[in-house]
Amino acid sequence: MFELSPDFFAVAYLIATILFIYGLKGLSSPRTALRGNGSAMLGMALAVGVTLMSPEVKSYTWVFAGLGAGAVVGTALALRISMTAMPQLVAALHSFVGLSAVLVAAGTFLAHREAQKLDMTSMIELGVGSAIGAITFTGSLVAFGKLQEILKSNPLIFKGQHFVNLVLALSMLGLGVHFTVTSDLMSFLGMTGIAMVLGLLLVLPIGGADMPVVVSMLNSYSGWAASATGFILGNQLLITTGALVGSSGAILSYIMCKAMNRSIVSVIFGGMGTTDAQASAGSQAANKGVKSASVEDVGFLLENSSKIIIVPGYGMAVAQAQHAVKELVDVLQEKGVEVKFAIHPVAGRMPGHMNVLLAESDIPYDCVFEMEEVNSDFSAADVCLVIGANDVVNPAAKSDKTSPLYGMPILDAYKAKQIFVSKRSMKAGYAGVDNALFYYPNCSLVFGDAKSTCEAIVAAIKGA
């Protein structure tokens, strides 16, 4: 039987890696995202196809059974999951990557320990792969629970939590060293179990406002877990692909932390967004009352403005209002109104969430601006229309040192001449903090579903 040479697999995996790199590069911009996604898909198809041709694959029964089951489940999820649920789906998928790293490490160890085929290097790879995978698995489950609102989004903190985390980390390390030296199964299980507990404790203290950064960091963890699995299996493609995901996720997390004035060390060690203070500027101003406006009032001011800035948030995603927003933009631009979109780095539930939704509704890229590009324009805006955003426009992040949001850069919506906030109710944002913006004299709330509100504003402008 004809066997392919190792050079063939090396070249094929190299080409797949290059396609993955082009995929990541393409995903850096909405204009090239579709091409980048296609490049990554082609690379994955090549990687899977070439791997199936490997002489190490002795039977295709279980391989195709797994591929078939994954295809069925994946297709069903893709058809059912809405864009609003994408962040929690990403978190769930990260947990699968982490669990697979643990299972691969455990399976490899159990399969080879009796024959004593594992050297010290292999044992280190098994220990590292299982530990990173376990932390990723449980940490991603907590992120999923918070995003799905199964768990409360508020930080869960307790006295001495960092000391407990340190003790657990040292215990995990000690058992890992003992495992690599002695090949003891109980040490492996203990190390993995502690890593799972540590994953829970690292993500539980992180508040909802910072969850997009956590998703990004868990993406990095999943990449390193995949890379460790590649070392265990001796698969160069898995090593390089995991390293790409791990490093790009870490870089993205660093960029987001810098934009939010957060510490990357705090993200890694579960200390971000934690505070015992309960007071906030919004709660202190609650007795001052909140003004509300009708859609007719909003429509009148919008069409008679020269410059408008729209701030989209998770509420827009929940209501699937992006197409109604696009219609509103078209109507205003027809009347000669300048419209800009202001995007906060953590708007939504994961990085780039709002950009994807706006691109889905064909809103031009040249209307969409990141926070550092647009913040200076708010003071010149006649109207700022906030659609479903909350924490990212909360002035308490600048003025209230007792607020969990304090220190996080925000979109300066409060500087606009008039602010309208489309919101279902007075419920606090994902971080559980009252929004001081609602009590500003130049701010009015428009209560209702974001989609129906935008449609009603369009009708009011058209005079329907």
C-alpha angles and dihedrals in degrees: 000000000000114000125199116234122247088245090064092057092044092053093044092050090048091054090048090051091051090051089052090051091051087048092056091046091051092050090058091081133038089226093061100028095102092051091046092051090050091051092052092048091051090050092051092048089052092047094050093044094050092045090055088057092057116118088227089072102088098171133023097198099093092032094058091039089058093044091049094048091047092049092051094047093041094050092048091050093046092053094046103038114091123210090256090062095047096098094056090044089054090050091050091050090051088055090054091054090050093048092048090054090053093048093047091050092047094045094048092048095048092045096052108027095085092052089046092228094142118096126195093271091053091049091053090050091051093049095047093044094050094045095049091042093051093050090048092048099054095032090055091048090056091048089050091050093051094045092047088047091237085123126039114264093222117106112266105216135165136181113279095012093142091052090050090049090050092051091048092048092050091046091050090050092048093051089045092055091046090050094051091049101041105023087228113172094208091055089052092050092045093049092049093046093051090048090055091051090047090053089056094048094047095057103033093071092055116099127229096253089063096044095106089061090049091052089052092049092047087052087057091048091051089053093053089046089054090047091051088050088053090056090050093051095037090238112149094193093055090048094053095039092050090048090052092051093042096049096041090049091050092049091049090049091051092049091049093047090051091049091050096043090242130137118250088210089058090054093052095046098040100247101118122117095009122140137142094213115109102182120098136173091249096053091047090052095046092105092058093075132235125254120225129199135202123239088247090059091048093047092050094052093043096053091045094051127096098204128029131177119200120202112198123199143169091290088066089053093048092051092042086230099150094103091048088050090052090053090050091051091050092051093049095046090051086059091052097256116148110231127192132177120220116207122196116210092243101034108141122006103301139023113289094010095133094042090057093050093048091048089050089060093047096247106165115258092227089066093056120085135179121236098262091050098050107030093090090056098062094081089058095046119107092205135013112200112199111197113193096326122127123152094038091063098039110125089203086081086070104033110028114071091187093059119103086226095057112130095021111122112240138193106266095232091144090070094066118103091242130012126199119188119198105210138153096222145336090277114138121253127262091282089058093240126131113243113240090197091074090067097051114116092235094052129090129177124227106204119213146064111321094231096049091043093053091046090050091049090052090050090049092051092048089048092239 
